[in-house]
Amino acid sequence: MKVAGIIQARLGSTRLPNKMLLSLHGKPIIEWVIKRVKKSKNLDDIIVAIPNDKKNDILEKYIKNLGVNVFRGSEDNVLERFYKSIEDKDFSHIVRICADNPLICPTEIDNLVSFYKKENPDYAYNHIPKNNLYPDGFGAEMISVELLKYLYNNVTKQSHKEHCLSYITDNPNKFNIKTFNPDKELHYPNLKFDVDTFDDYYKLASKDFNIDITAKELVELFKENK
């Protein structure tokens, strides 16, 4: 199994424009994501997949300065962007990582890959608290490149192209979908660590922590603010 971590990022967010370059404790959000993902032991490579329009040129430059591969493709057809980013490479599986999650946990990425290897589902996830006890924003999603290619060739609905793995979760009868629980110390599904809005950003910016903070330390820091 050869696994690529694909980080989905862009500057054109409608709810919080340019958030990838917003400073969180002195570093842009995209740097938090990349540096934390780089600590994962179960990813063979990392690709940041961004839109190919001019406004994302500055994002590409910043990402390349962090020593990570960049692939540029369609802004609206994220499914195509993902597939094209690995089409000519020899990966067997991908882990989709959302750059809205500056506090993504490398250990939880590794736990996801280990779980997938053991259970061999079509789709495994631990990024949201749905049928599990995870906080929102520590994990990711994983599928095979073979399934990604199937989606790319068969999905027709625009919403499924924009939300690139949503066809799977919208059709649970067609796919073997699995998730799992984190260690007991992380059983806080009420906690949200992704950044969709300014309020989300403000909540993270108002607490004092550094880029190396662990998931368990984050839960301790935020669990009283339910």
Helices and strands as residue ranges (DSSP letters): E 3-8, G 19-21, E 23-24, E 27-28, H 29-37, E 45-51, G 54-56, H 57-65, E 69-73, H 78-86, E 93-98, H 106-119, E 123-125, E 141-144, H 145-154, H 158-162, H 166-170, E 177-179, G 184-186, H 198-205, H 215-222
